[in-house]
Amino acid sequence: MNESYRLGEQSIIAYLQRLANGISTAELDVAALPAELRAVGEQLQKTHAILQQERRLLESNAYIDPLTNLGNRSGLDRHVEQLWRKGDLFTCAYIDIDHLKHCNDRFGHAEGNRYILSICRTLSETMEHDEMLFRIGGDEFVLISLSANETELERRLEQVRAGLIEASSGGKAPMIGSFSFGCSRVDPLAGDTRRQMTMDADRKMYRYKLMHRVQQPKDNDVPQHPVADQPLCNDRAFQAISMSSETRYPFIINLDTGESQWSVNAVRDFDLPSQHPYNSLDIWLARVHPEDRDNVRAELDMVVNGTWHFHCMQYRVMNTAGKYALCDCTGYRLDGTDTEPNMYVGIVVNRSLADTTDSVTGLGDIHALVNAIGEMRRVARKAGLIAIKIDDIAQVNARYGFDAGDRVLAETAACLMECSRGKGRLFRSTGPMFVALFDELDPEETDAVADEIERFLGSPVLLGSFEYQPPLHVATLHLDAVDRQPVSILNELNALVKEAPQVPGTKLG
């Protein structure tokens, strides 16, 4: 073997070693190789170029939604991370397509995809040069703008939405195209966080949806005219619902006349004058704790005058025994028509009586979780379960006391509520483990919620002057049908969460 050939072989070996070590910029001087090795060198270069192109394509696809060709959730995370590092001020809009599930169920997924694409196209056509649109879920999008402030972006999205509705109404399209949105101005240098951005925009978007959501036409729609003196609802049905749970009190209020209907249990537990009291909001407010009353009155006033269509608060209410019970109140305003009154409909949950409620977090406990899975088993429904296990709670309890451990668990529960966005039921299973149960989400949507939990759940908790971010494990279980005993399903979920990699947090030493 001559010296030239040996040196050529060494050059090729060194080139391959650099590639194996991940040096993508490695080069091979083919012209310097002996004639016998040039064909080999050229083939290696061509193969490397092809692999490089495929790698760039794979990396690109990891950040691209295949249906819309927009950035996906990972693409959004990467873009926002870049803005955060640079400290750029920006506005984000969370956008949710209205009635996508209705479109898929009624017209099929092909029409649902066309519906998604039509809204994406319309939004993209109105975007400025420094704006980017991302599809982060089936019907969820995020628009990032560097130039528009919150008011400007809201005004523009409102115009786009109005144009969509007009263009697709009156039978011009299978669906009346519309979306709901919420905008939030973000300043990383002022201390804003990703969680604050998500919470603020999400909250505004859901409130907008409640107030403005377009109703789709139904097959064989027939105008409905109320019968004179028709009661608020069927008394027997309402009575059956109101007695189905000792801790939950449904109510209906006619905002035009003041007439109302309350559950039998609410009358019993809060000493209401009857099931059909007039001016019931004033009666209820008189029972609210004095320290909570002004805030509750302010929110209810906005529901009554139509400023808000959604009310959700936790506050204290005096019960029949003269003691204050912690209650969750959630209600919706239903705007009236020429033939129907304005209504306020909701439910009150009495936390002090909920024997299946975890006292630390306010979530359902293991008994409630087993019952919920059992209910799904009886109807063989599909389910998605997400398990979240918090590490180091024992160390927190030992070092800072059980109150500190409880604060970590309570903050975790609050973050879970925000991440699930009301789409699932939440439980504290046992000890430091939580379970989110979904019965309407596809596996991909459930996985997306799990990903969001991993990103946002570890919100720092102050333990004295120490900021503690709990490490956690997150695991997901998808079931085509709940056809096993709840204990068997929970054992499988426990095994999965034990094997799940840890999402790092603060080390306690």
Residue pairs with C-beta under 8 A, 6 or more apart in sequence:
2 34
4 34
5 34
5 36
5 37
8 32
8 33
8 34
8 36
8 37
9 37
11 28
11 29
11 32
11 33
12 28
12 33
12 37
12 40
12 41
12 44
15 26
15 27
15 28
15 44
16 44
18 26
19 26
19 48
24 52
24 55
28 41
28 44
28 45
30 38
30 41
30 42
30 45
31 38
33 40
33 41
62 74
63 71
63 72
63 74
63 75
63 78
64 70
64 71
64 72
64 75
65 71
65 72
65 75
65 134
65 135
67 113
67 116
67 117
67 135
68 116
68 117
68 120
68 135
70 120
70 133
70 134
70 135
70 141
71 79
71 132
71 133
71 134
71 135
72 134
72 135
72 136
73 134
73 136
73 137
73 448
73 451
75 134
76 134
76 136
76 142
76 144
77 455
79 132
79 134
79 144
80 92
80 144
80 194
83 90
83 144
83 146
83 188
84 188
84 194
87 188
87 189
88 146
88 188
89 146
89 185
89 186
89 187
89 188
89 189
90 144
90 145
90 146
90 185
90 186
91 144
91 145
91 148
91 149
91 150
91 153
91 183
91 184
91 185
91 186
92 142
92 143
92 144
92 145
92 183
92 184
92 186
92 197
92 201
93 142
93 143
93 145
93 153
93 154
93 157
93 181
93 182
93 183
93 184
93 201
94 140
94 141
94 142
94 181
94 182
94 183
94 184
94 198
94 201
94 202
94 204
94 205
95 123
95 140
95 141
95 142
95 143
95 157
95 179
95 180
95 181
95 205
96 139
96 140
96 141
96 179
96 180
96 181
96 205
96 209
97 115
97 116
97 119
97 139
97 140
97 141
97 178
97 179
98 178
98 179
98 180
98 209
98 213
98 214
99 175
99 176
99 178
99 213
99 214
99 216
100 112
100 115
100 116
100 138
100 139
101 139
102 175
102 216
103 111
103 112
103 115
103 174
103 175
104 111
104 112
107 174
107 175
111 174
111 175
115 174
115 175
115 177
116 135
116 139
118 173
118 177
119 164
119 177
119 179
120 133
120 135
120 141
122 160
122 163
122 164
122 177
123 133
123 141
123 143
123 160
124 133
126 156
126 159
126 160
127 133
127 143
128 145
128 147
128 148
130 145
130 146
130 147
131 143
131 144
131 145
131 146
131 147
131 148
132 143
132 144
133 141
133 142
133 143
133 144
134 141
134 142
134 143
134 144
135 141
136 142
136 448
137 445
137 448
138 442
138 444
138 445
141 179
142 201
143 153
143 157
145 153
148 156
149 185
150 183
150 184
150 185
153 183
154 181
154 183
157 181
157 183
161 178
161 179
161 181
164 177
164 178
164 179
165 176
165 177
165 178
165 214
167 173
167 177
168 175
168 176
168 177
169 176
175 216
176 214
176 216
176 217
178 213
178 214
180 205
180 206
180 208
180 209
180 212
180 213
181 204
181 205
181 208
182 200
182 201
182 202
182 203
182 204
182 205
182 206
182 207
182 208
183 201
183 204
184 197
184 200
184 201
184 204
186 192
186 197
194 455
194 456
195 415
195 418
195 456
195 459
198 418
198 456
199 418
202 418
202 421
206 310
206 421
206 422
207 308
207 309
207 310
210 309
210 310
210 332
211 308
211 309
211 310
224 339
225 339
226 339
226 340
231 261
232 238
232 252
232 254
232 259
232 260
232 261
232 343
233 252
233 261
238 250
238 252
238 261
238 263
239 264
241 250
241 263
242 249
242 250
242 262
242 263
242 264
242 265
242 266
243 263
243 264
243 265
245 265
246 265
246 353
247 349
247 350
247 351
247 353
247 354
247 357
248 347
248 348
248 349
248 350
249 262
249 263
249 265
249 266
249 269
249 347
249 348
249 349
249 350
250 262
250 263
250 345
250 346
250 347
251 260
251 261
251 262
251 263
251 266
251 280
251 331
251 345
251 346
251 347
251 348
252 260
252 261
252 343
252 344
252 345
253 259
253 260
253 261
253 280
253 281
253 343
253 344
253 345
254 260
254 341
254 342
254 343
255 304
255 333
255 341
255 342
255 343
255 344
256 336
256 341
256 342
257 278
257 341
258 278
258 279
258 280
259 276
259 278
260 276
260 277
260 278
260 280
261 275
261 276
262 272
262 275
262 276
262 277
262 280
263 275
264 275
266 272
266 348
267 274
267 275
268 320
269 319
269 320
269 325
269 350
269 353
270 284
270 287
270 317
270 318
270 319
270 320
271 287
271 319
271 320
272 280
272 283
273 283
277 283
281 300
281 304
284 317
285 293
285 296
285 297
285 300
287 317
287 318
288 296
288 315
288 316
288 317
288 318
289 315
289 316
289 317
289 318
289 324
291 316
292 315
292 316
295 313
295 315
296 313
296 315
299 308
299 311
299 313
300 311
302 308
303 309
303 311
303 331
303 333
303 344
304 344
306 333
306 335
306 342
308 333
309 332
309 333
309 335
310 331
310 332
310 333
311 329
311 330
311 331
311 332
311 333
311 346
312 328
312 329
312 330
312 331
313 328
313 329
314 326
314 327
314 328
314 329
314 351
315 326
315 327
315 329
316 324
316 325
316 326
316 327
317 324
317 325
317 327
317 348
318 324
318 325
319 325
319 350
319 352
325 350
325 351
325 352
325 353
326 350
326 351
326 352
327 348
327 349
327 350
327 351
328 348
328 349
328 351
328 362
329 346
329 347
329 348
329 349
330 346
330 347
330 349
331 344
331 345
331 346
331 347
332 344
332 345
332 346
333 342
333 343
333 344
334 342
334 343
334 344
334 345
335 342
336 342
336 343
351 357
351 362
356 364
356 365
356 367
356 368
356 371
357 363
357 364
357 365
357 368
358 364
358 365
358 427
358 428
360 406
360 409
360 410
360 413
360 428
361 409
361 410
361 412
361 413
361 428
361 434
362 410
362 413
363 413
363 416
363 426
363 427
363 428
363 434
364 372
364 425
364 426
364 427
364 428
365 427
365 428
366 427
366 428
366 429
366 430
368 427
369 427
369 429
369 435
369 437
369 486
369 490
370 486
370 487
370 490
372 425
372 427
372 437
373 383
373 437
373 482
373 486
373 489
373 490
374 486
376 383
376 437
376 439
376 482
377 482
377 483
377 484
377 485
377 486
380 481
380 482
380 483
381 439
381 481
381 482
382 439
382 478
382 479
382 480
382 481
382 482
383 437
383 438
383 439
383 478
383 479
383 482
384 424
384 437
384 438
384 439
384 441
384 443
384 445
384 446
384 476
384 477
384 478
384 479
385 435
385 436
385 437
385 438
385 476
385 477
385 479
385 489
385 493
386 424
386 435
386 436
386 438
386 446
386 449
386 450
386 453
386 474
386 475
386 476
386 477
387 429
387 433
387 434
387 435
387 473
387 474
387 475
387 476
387 477
387 493
387 494
387 496
387 497
388 412
388 416
388 433
388 434
388 435
388 436
388 453
388 457
388 472
388 473
388 474
388 497
389 432
389 433
389 434
389 472
389 473
389 497
389 498
389 500
390 408
390 409
390 412
390 432
390 433
390 434
390 470
390 471
390 472
391 432
391 470
391 471
391 472
391 473
391 502
391 505
392 470
392 471
392 505
392 508
393 405
393 408
393 409
393 431
393 432
393 470
395 508
396 404
396 405
396 408
396 463
396 468
396 470
396 508
397 404
397 405
399 508
400 463
400 464
400 466
404 461
404 463
407 461
407 463
408 461
408 468
408 470
409 428
409 432
411 459
411 461
412 434
412 457
412 470
412 472
413 426
413 428
413 434
414 459
415 453
415 456
415 457
415 459
416 426
416 434
416 436
416 453
416 457
417 426
418 456
419 449
419 452
419 453
419 456
419 457
420 426
420 436
420 438
420 449
421 449
423 438
423 440
423 441
423 445
423 449
424 436
424 437
424 438
424 439
424 441
424 449
425 436
425 437
425 438
426 434
426 435
426 436
426 437
427 434
427 435
427 436
427 437
428 434
429 435
429 490
433 494
433 497
435 490
435 493
436 449
436 453
438 445
438 446
438 449
441 449
443 478
446 476
446 478
447 476
450 474
450 476
453 474
454 472
454 474
454 503
457 472
457 474
457 503
458 469
458 470
458 471
458 472
458 503
458 505
459 469
460 467
460 468
460 469
460 506
461 467
461 468
461 469
461 470
462 468
467 506
468 505
468 506
468 508
469 505
469 506
470 505
470 506
471 502
471 503
471 504
471 505
471 506
472 502
472 503
472 505
473 497
473 498
473 500
473 501
473 502
473 503
474 497
474 500
474 503
475 493
475 496
475 497
475 499
475 500
476 496
477 489
477 492
477 493
477 496
479 489
482 489
